[in-house]
Amino acid sequence: MNKRGQAKEGAPLYRQVCEYLLNRIERGEWKAHDKLPSIRALADELQVHRLTVFKACRELADSGKVYVRDKSGYYVSPDHPQEAKADSGKKKIAADYSHMNALSDIHRLPARYQFSQALIDPNLLPNLYLSDYVKKVFDLYPKVMGTYSSAQGDEELRLMLSRHFREKLRLQLAPEELVITSGSQQAINLIIGTFLGPMDAVLVERPTYSVALDLFRRAGVRVIPIEITAEGYDLDRLEHVMQRDKPRLFYLNPTHQNPTGATVPAWQRKRIVELAERYRCLLVEDDPFRDMYFGEAPPPPFFAYDTEGWVIYISSFSKYIAPGLRICAVACREPHVERLIVAKSLADSGTSLLNQKIFLHYYTSSRLQQHVGKLRIALQVHKEIVEEELAGSGWEWTPPQGGLNLWVKVPQAVSVDALFRRAREESISFVPGHICDPLGEMQAWLRLSYSFASEEVLREGTRRLVQLARELDGSCSHT
């Protein structure tokens, strides 16, 4: 955002302010005849120009949502026959926010050396073993293809997952506190649509998962970055930001974080849950890489430390079990779970029942659990191949203890944008770091996913990428 009354992306800023005020009214934060904060106070809170707030308030007054008292300010209108007029005004105000997905744009580029997709090499997945379970499911549930799942998800699957989370992660969860979604991206989208409105303050890690960042931007929220390092977060700054900006939500990926690979220690997890309770900030914990660790298992999820219902836990199995099944479990307490069920029912008729049943029997098998252990070893080998090829290149990184990505800083003389263009010509794909940065400023960083390419392709592609960077470095030094 800037102070010129226009958002960097999407709708005019005054309309985003309109939506922000409307959402606070509709959530009941301001009742009928309550006075809105002053123009100056709102401008300071939202960090926009006072004229932008004034224009937004005038638009709300024209639509009948607020009324003006002379020399006093703006007040919330009571329900009245002009409701239809107000609704039409809201439709006019509703913004067509920026529609973009930078990561998807990169994935669409064909590449022989595919280092942009954080997916497992299909050759490392037990595909033949999975096909046995497809046949088994049709024997057990002959009518499965002719039946919808419930919006909340298959009851048998939720029962199994609640038991699994309780035994493995110490999460006290009932099946009624789980919602099954079609992958973690749908889960994030449902949470945004359910709990956020335009101009709401949202905390995100810096850097973070770029697709989530694009989803937040599309929703027109105010994104506030929180730095994440190999040691976790600066908790003093986090508390200061929570106290100052009163965020409604903090989106976290604290275990083998995407893209950095960092894992937040247990003591910080406990403390952050306490801060969330104190400042009434919902924690959305995205946890797709938990089982992909190379040494010790990571600490329990934030959800394990939550007693007041301030954590929503997203556990996706798509990355390393069977990406094509698109199974994700969202754990949360009432009243959040009921709101998500409604949102899910409006999004589709429930996640594929066939996929849920296949996953149910496939995931609980001892053979698959043994395979996950072997997969960790294979991924560690992949990571070490990339690190070997980067050794001596002048590139910098912190070795991750799990996950699928290496977060790398190139030498100062190398432009990542120029390297990306040259790499495309050589059929090499990676993720430029700036699309993972809420501020768009991490120009010297890139994400290399070591999980998708075979060992041979991984080694050759990394060598080629380093050589391209050296050529660019050399050309820069001669200009």
C-alpha positions as MATLAB code, in Angstrom:
seq = 'MNKRGQAKEGAPLYRQVCEYLLNRIERGEWKAHDKLPSIRALADELQVHRLTVFKACRELADSGKVYVRDKSGYYVSPDHPQEAKADSGKKKIAADYSHMNALSDIHRLPARYQFSQALIDPNLLPNLYLSDYVKKVFDLYPKVMGTYSSAQGDEELRLMLSRHFREKLRLQLAPEELVITSGSQQAINLIIGTFLGPMDAVLVERPTYSVALDLFRRAGVRVIPIEITAEGYDLDRLEHVMQRDKPRLFYLNPTHQNPTGATVPAWQRKRIVELAERYRCLLVEDDPFRDMYFGEAPPPPFFAYDTEGWVIYISSFSKYIAPGLRICAVACREPHVERLIVAKSLADSGTSLLNQKIFLHYYTSSRLQQHVGKLRIALQVHKEIVEEELAGSGWEWTPPQGGLNLWVKVPQAVSVDALFRRAREESISFVPGHICDPLGEMQAWLRLSYSFASEEVLREGTRRLVQLARELDGSCSHT';
ca = [
       0.000    0.000    0.000;
       1.020    3.629   -0.391;
      -0.390    6.912    0.785;
      -1.642    8.120   -2.569;
      -5.043    6.454   -2.310;
      -4.154    3.584   -4.638;
      -3.074    0.033   -3.750;
       0.061   -1.321   -5.348;
      -2.071   -4.133   -6.786;
      -5.795   -4.659   -7.250;
      -8.595   -2.240   -6.329;
      -8.275    1.439   -5.323;
      -7.154    1.717   -1.732;
     -10.218    3.650   -0.562;
     -12.397    0.707   -1.607;
     -10.221   -1.661    0.408;
     -10.757    0.662    3.384;
     -14.518    0.474    2.688;
     -14.406   -3.318    2.802;
     -12.349   -3.234    6.000;
     -14.886   -0.995    7.739;
     -17.822   -3.041    6.420;
     -16.294   -6.252    7.720;
     -15.815   -4.793   11.188;
     -19.427   -3.642   11.207;
     -20.709   -7.018   10.001;
     -18.617   -8.861   12.610;
     -20.398   -6.808   15.272;
     -17.364   -4.843   16.453;
     -19.433   -1.684   15.961;
     -23.165   -1.824   16.689;
     -25.978    0.329   15.353;
     -25.443    4.018   16.241;
     -21.860    3.366   17.439;
     -19.439    6.084   16.414;
     -16.599    5.035   14.106;
     -13.050    6.016   15.060;
     -12.031    9.414   13.751;
     -10.646    9.874   10.249;
      -7.246   10.615   11.778;
      -7.311    7.504   14.009;
      -8.305    5.213   11.132;
      -5.636    6.702    8.872;
      -2.999    6.098   11.538;
      -4.226    2.549   12.160;
      -4.271    1.610    8.468;
      -1.207    3.691    7.555;
      -2.994    5.476    4.724;
      -3.714    9.122    3.926;
      -6.629   10.776    5.732;
      -8.232   11.687    2.399;
      -8.331    7.959    1.543;
     -10.269    7.216    4.749;
     -12.535   10.215    4.182;
     -13.378    8.994    0.664;
     -14.131    5.496    2.049;
     -16.440    6.886    4.740;
     -18.277    9.014    2.186;
     -18.800    5.908    0.043;
     -20.222    4.038    3.042;
     -22.509    6.956    3.820;
     -23.754    7.024    0.209;
     -24.491    3.282    0.402;
     -26.438    3.690    3.660;
     -24.106    1.694    5.924;
     -23.116    4.717    8.014;
     -24.616    8.160    8.620;
     -23.088   11.511    9.501;
     -23.732   13.702   12.502;
     -22.686   17.264   11.842;
     -19.363   18.124   13.482;
     -19.415   14.785   15.297;
     -18.345   12.069   12.840;
     -19.618    8.862   11.257;
     -22.004    6.422   12.956;
     -23.182    2.890   12.113;
     -26.609    2.866   10.489;
     -29.304    0.636   12.040;
     -31.045   -2.017    9.945;
     -33.718   -0.310    7.901;
     -35.638   -0.663    4.624;
     -32.612    0.699    2.778;
     -30.873   -2.649    3.363;
     -31.210   -3.538   -0.324;
     -29.564   -0.248   -1.217;
     -26.765   -0.980    1.247;
     -26.247   -4.431   -0.226;
     -25.997   -3.032   -3.730;
     -23.518   -0.481   -2.425;
     -21.449   -3.263   -0.934;
     -21.412   -5.081   -4.260;
     -20.181   -1.883   -5.897;
     -17.531   -1.497   -3.242;
     -16.396   -5.132   -3.366;
     -12.979   -5.167   -4.980;
     -11.763   -7.324   -7.808;
      -8.408   -7.917   -6.173;
      -5.246   -8.912   -7.940;
      -5.405  -12.385   -9.445;
      -1.930  -13.803   -9.701;
       0.011  -16.916   -8.832;
       3.682  -16.361   -9.482;
       4.648  -19.912   -8.534;
       2.103  -21.429  -10.909;
       3.474  -19.271  -13.707;
       6.935  -20.741  -13.066;
       5.619  -24.310  -12.868;
       4.012  -23.932  -16.280;
       7.411  -23.401  -17.877;
       8.745  -26.684  -19.314;
      12.123  -27.626  -17.852;
      14.407  -30.635  -18.025;
      16.070  -29.620  -14.756;
      13.022  -29.064  -12.569;
      14.097  -27.344   -9.317;
      10.999  -25.198   -8.781;
       8.460  -27.871   -7.765;
       8.470  -28.913   -4.110;
       7.157  -32.381   -4.931;
       8.622  -35.853   -4.559;
      10.150  -37.568   -7.596;
       7.293  -39.873   -8.729;
       9.844  -42.694   -9.018;
      10.342  -42.487   -5.234;
       6.664  -43.084   -4.521;
       5.231  -46.638   -4.094;
       2.910  -46.346   -7.075;
       2.334  -50.072   -7.608;
       1.599  -50.508   -3.932;
      -0.961  -47.680   -4.105;
      -2.703  -49.355   -7.044;
      -3.339  -52.422   -4.860;
      -5.308  -50.213   -2.470;
      -7.361  -48.715   -5.273;
      -8.613  -52.219   -6.050;
      -9.166  -52.950   -2.363;
     -11.288  -49.829   -1.890;
     -13.633  -50.762   -4.722;
     -14.099  -54.198   -3.124;
     -14.828  -52.692    0.290;
     -16.999  -49.806   -0.937;
     -18.656  -50.879   -4.223;
     -20.852  -47.751   -4.297;
     -18.041  -45.280   -3.577;
     -18.116  -43.756   -7.064;
     -21.797  -42.951   -6.751;
     -21.610  -41.199   -3.382;
     -20.575  -37.730   -2.199;
     -18.543  -37.269    0.936;
     -19.946  -35.008    3.636;
     -18.600  -31.450    3.574;
     -16.654  -32.153    6.779;
     -15.031  -35.274    5.347;
     -15.394  -39.032    5.625;
     -16.162  -40.014    9.215;
     -14.026  -43.164    9.068;
     -11.032  -41.158    7.852;
     -11.490  -38.469   10.517;
     -11.657  -41.144   13.211;
      -8.402  -42.679   11.981;
      -6.640  -39.314   11.731;
      -7.754  -38.164   15.185;
      -6.272  -41.360   16.630;
      -3.100  -40.922   14.528;
      -2.607  -37.304   15.685;
      -3.206  -38.295   19.296;
      -0.689  -41.160   19.246;
       2.058  -39.553   17.138;
       1.804  -35.824   17.895;
       0.093  -35.650   21.326;
      -2.833  -33.713   19.856;
      -6.056  -34.097   21.818;
      -8.448  -34.176   18.898;
     -11.933  -35.538   18.358;
     -13.032  -36.581   14.855;
     -15.578  -33.746   15.031;
     -12.698  -31.250   15.199;
     -11.305  -32.220   11.779;
     -12.264  -31.016    8.305;
     -10.918  -32.798    5.217;
      -9.993  -30.506    2.315;
      -8.647  -31.040   -1.189;
      -5.057  -30.122   -0.359;
      -3.566  -27.438    1.864;
      -4.081  -24.675   -0.702;
      -7.844  -25.123   -0.475;
      -7.546  -25.114    3.313;
      -5.699  -21.780    3.278;
      -8.245  -20.331    0.871;
     -11.173  -21.434    3.061;
      -9.549  -19.965    6.169;
      -8.943  -16.637    4.432;
     -12.525  -16.482    3.201;
     -13.905  -17.433    6.614;
     -11.858  -15.325    9.011;
     -10.489  -12.351    7.071;
     -11.795   -9.262    5.348;
     -10.060   -6.569    3.302;
      -7.593   -4.393    5.244;
      -7.412   -6.850    8.153;
      -3.862   -7.138    9.454;
      -2.220  -10.520    8.790;
       1.243  -11.633    9.899;
       3.288  -13.819    7.570;
       6.804  -15.143    7.768;
       9.488  -13.462    5.708;
      10.135  -15.296    3.417;
       7.072  -17.505    3.062;
       5.133  -19.834    0.755;
       4.470  -17.631   -2.280;
       1.037  -19.094   -3.103;
      -0.249  -18.229    0.385;
       1.166  -14.740   -0.095;
      -0.740  -14.366   -3.373;
      -3.937  -15.602   -1.714;
      -3.604  -13.007    1.059;
      -2.952  -10.271   -1.482;
      -6.011  -11.279   -3.464;
      -8.096  -10.945   -0.282;
      -6.902   -7.356    0.105;
      -5.495   -7.813    3.618;
      -2.614   -5.839    5.115;
       0.362   -8.211    5.093;
       2.906   -7.607    7.863;
       6.193   -9.567    7.594;
       7.818  -11.372   10.534;
      11.399  -12.468    9.873;
      12.158  -16.174   10.242;
      15.713  -17.451   10.656;
      17.358  -20.766   11.513;
      16.754  -19.823   15.194;
      13.080  -19.010   14.733;
      11.493  -15.583   15.299;
      12.377  -12.433   17.217;
       9.676  -12.828   19.874;
      10.097   -9.300   21.255;
       9.373   -7.850   17.821;
       6.515  -10.319   17.310;
       4.845   -9.215   20.534;
       5.388   -5.560   19.628;
       3.714   -6.072   16.238;
       0.814   -8.016   17.781;
       0.279   -5.252   20.316;
       0.592   -2.452   17.761;
      -1.252   -3.865   14.728;
      -3.750   -6.225   16.384;
      -3.523   -8.833   13.594;
      -6.418  -11.203   13.140;
      -4.186  -14.019   11.932;
      -0.567  -15.220   11.777;
       0.173  -17.675    8.976;
       3.110  -19.922    9.938;
       5.021  -22.793    8.379;
       7.283  -23.517   11.382;
       8.509  -27.041   10.563;
      11.082  -27.362    7.734;
       9.750  -24.037    6.577;
       9.080  -23.281    2.929;
      11.384  -21.897    1.570;
      14.092  -21.590    4.267;
      13.929  -25.092    5.803;
      13.994  -23.555    9.304;
      12.291  -25.319   12.228;
      11.007  -23.231   15.136;
      12.082  -24.635   18.539;
       9.540  -25.958   21.028;
      10.047  -23.167   23.587;
       9.127  -20.558   20.979;
       6.034  -22.515   19.966;
       4.745  -22.451   23.545;
       5.470  -18.734   23.878;
       3.804  -17.813   20.573;
       0.618  -19.650   21.552;
       0.601  -17.593   24.766;
       0.994  -14.391   22.728;
      -1.832  -15.464   20.417;
      -4.141  -15.934   23.403;
      -3.127  -12.589   24.910;
      -3.557  -10.566   21.713;
      -6.411  -12.637   20.258;
      -4.542  -13.533   17.087;
      -5.452  -16.749   15.284;
      -2.413  -18.931   14.470;
      -2.707  -20.848   11.187;
      -0.038  -23.566   11.243;
       0.707  -25.042    7.818;
       2.576  -28.334    8.305;
       3.166  -30.224    5.023;
       6.770  -31.366    5.629;
       6.688  -32.719    9.201;
       7.551  -36.336    8.364;
      10.392  -35.342    6.014;
      13.135  -34.956    8.652;
      16.766  -36.086    8.384;
      17.777  -36.393   12.036;
      15.571  -36.016   15.083;
      11.835  -35.625   14.676;
      10.699  -31.979   14.920;
       8.891  -30.541   17.983;
       5.137  -31.050   18.347;
       2.880  -28.663   16.397;
       1.688  -25.384   17.895;
      -1.691  -27.086   18.226;
      -0.233  -29.331   20.957;
       0.297  -26.274   23.188;
      -3.080  -24.650   22.506;
      -5.765  -24.888   25.194;
      -7.960  -21.931   24.208;
      -8.653  -22.625   20.514;
      -6.327  -20.055   18.953;
      -4.548  -22.502   16.588;
      -5.793  -23.920   13.292;
      -3.573  -26.813   12.230;
      -3.232  -27.747    8.542;
      -1.736  -31.200    8.025;
      -1.262  -32.039    4.365;
      -0.246  -35.482    3.125;
      -0.079  -34.568   -0.551;
       3.638  -33.884   -0.753;
       4.993  -37.307    0.141;
       2.142  -39.832    0.279;
       0.214  -39.446   -2.968;
       0.025  -35.952   -4.502;
      -2.798  -36.982   -6.818;
      -5.129  -37.808   -3.909;
      -5.087  -34.200   -2.595;
      -5.871  -35.093    1.025;
      -5.425  -32.532    3.795;
      -6.766  -32.439    7.355;
      -7.584  -29.168    9.119;
      -7.810  -29.358   12.915;
      -9.493  -26.631   14.974;
     -11.850  -26.099   17.892;
     -15.383  -24.773   18.001;
     -16.684  -22.403   16.777;
     -14.011  -22.330   14.062;
     -14.640  -25.868   12.851;
     -18.329  -25.227   12.182;
     -17.531  -22.080   10.203;
     -15.009  -24.001    8.092;
     -17.522  -26.776    7.406;
     -19.939  -24.176    6.042;
     -17.182  -22.639    3.913;
     -16.199  -26.065    2.606;
     -19.801  -26.900    1.733;
     -19.986  -23.710   -0.326;
     -16.687  -24.459   -2.069;
     -17.592  -27.961   -3.283;
     -19.652  -31.016   -2.395;
     -16.880  -32.460   -0.266;
     -13.422  -33.809   -1.045;
     -13.530  -36.884   -3.288;
     -14.850  -39.799   -1.222;
     -12.923  -42.258   -3.364;
      -9.660  -40.447   -2.655;
     -10.427  -40.326    1.065;
     -11.115  -44.062    1.236;
      -7.956  -44.911   -0.730;
      -5.899  -42.688    1.563;
      -7.531  -44.161    4.683;
      -6.407  -47.720    3.957;
      -3.155  -46.765    2.229;
      -1.830  -44.447    4.958;
      -2.464  -46.808    7.877;
      -0.588  -49.709    6.272;
       2.702  -50.715    7.906;
       4.335  -50.956    4.494;
       3.692  -47.296    3.740;
       5.064  -46.199    7.111;
       8.237  -48.170    6.353;
       8.399  -46.482    2.956;
       8.280  -43.020    4.574;
      11.442  -43.913    6.497;
      13.187  -44.876    3.253;
      11.941  -41.702    1.605;
      13.649  -39.574    4.272;
      16.961  -41.220    3.412;
      16.445  -40.640   -0.324;
      15.618  -36.970    0.218;
      18.667  -36.466    2.413;
      20.811  -37.931   -0.378;
      19.210  -35.516   -2.841;
      19.899  -32.569   -0.539;
      23.524  -33.573   -0.103;
      24.013  -33.872   -3.886;
      22.943  -30.244   -4.340;
      25.152  -29.122   -1.443;
      28.146  -30.962   -2.933;
      27.659  -29.252   -6.295;
      27.251  -25.834   -4.644;
      30.379  -26.234   -2.502;
      33.034  -23.720   -3.538;
      30.589  -21.690   -5.647;
      30.353  -18.773   -3.242;
      26.645  -19.447   -2.745;
      25.389  -19.362    0.866;
      22.769  -21.460    2.633;
      21.889  -23.005    5.987;
      21.592  -26.807    5.687;
      17.966  -27.712    6.490;
      17.128  -30.575    8.836;
      14.217  -31.653    6.690;
      11.801  -30.608    3.979;
      12.195  -30.425    0.226;
      13.977  -27.104   -0.385;
      17.304  -25.333   -0.174;
      17.166  -21.548    0.365;
      20.258  -20.120   -1.283;
      21.897  -16.683   -1.494;
      23.950  -16.040   -4.639;
      27.076  -13.839   -4.810;
      26.385  -10.109   -4.873;
      27.510   -9.687   -8.489;
      24.903  -12.204   -9.754;
      21.409  -10.996  -10.621;
      18.862  -13.700   -9.786;
      16.480  -12.262  -12.396;
      19.195  -12.483  -15.057;
      20.100  -15.975  -13.863;
      16.445  -17.028  -14.085;
      16.216  -15.815  -17.692;
      19.410  -17.628  -18.675;
      18.352  -20.751  -16.799;
      15.072  -20.864  -18.723;
      17.055  -20.881  -21.959;
      18.944  -23.919  -20.630;
      15.728  -25.654  -19.494;
      16.473  -25.105  -15.782;
      13.713  -23.971  -13.429;
      13.950  -22.556   -9.890;
      12.014  -20.082   -7.723;
      13.394  -16.517   -7.494;
      13.433  -15.472   -3.851;
      11.610  -12.178   -4.268;
       8.263  -13.917   -4.936;
       8.554  -15.519   -1.471;
       9.198  -12.149    0.177;
       6.167  -10.139    1.393;
       8.217   -7.019    0.654;
       9.463   -8.281   -2.722;
      13.019   -7.292   -1.850;
      14.957  -10.574   -1.505;
      16.631  -10.182   -4.889;
      19.770  -12.172   -4.020;
      17.954  -15.353   -2.946;
      16.476  -18.347   -4.737;
      14.756  -21.590   -3.794;
      16.055  -24.886   -5.138;
      13.756  -27.877   -4.635;
      15.898  -31.018   -4.540;
      13.031  -33.482   -4.239;
      11.572  -33.731   -7.733;
      14.540  -34.453  -10.035;
      16.383  -37.777  -10.117;
      19.884  -37.913   -8.635;
      21.578  -37.768  -12.044;
      19.450  -34.856  -13.287;
      19.843  -33.087   -9.959;
      23.639  -33.241  -10.079;
      23.927  -32.200  -13.734;
      21.352  -29.417  -13.430;
      22.974  -27.920  -10.328;
      26.357  -27.882  -12.082;
      24.836  -26.134  -15.092;
      23.101  -23.569  -12.880;
      26.323  -22.752  -11.008;
      28.171  -22.402  -14.324;
      25.525  -19.998  -15.636;
      25.931  -17.898  -12.487;
      29.719  -17.815  -12.971;
      29.274  -16.656  -16.549;
      26.954  -13.874  -15.414;
      29.375  -12.952  -12.634;
      32.188  -12.772  -15.158;
      30.204  -10.652  -17.582;
      29.288   -8.259  -14.785;
      32.913   -7.881  -13.657;
      33.904   -6.831  -17.197;
      31.250   -4.162  -17.585;
];
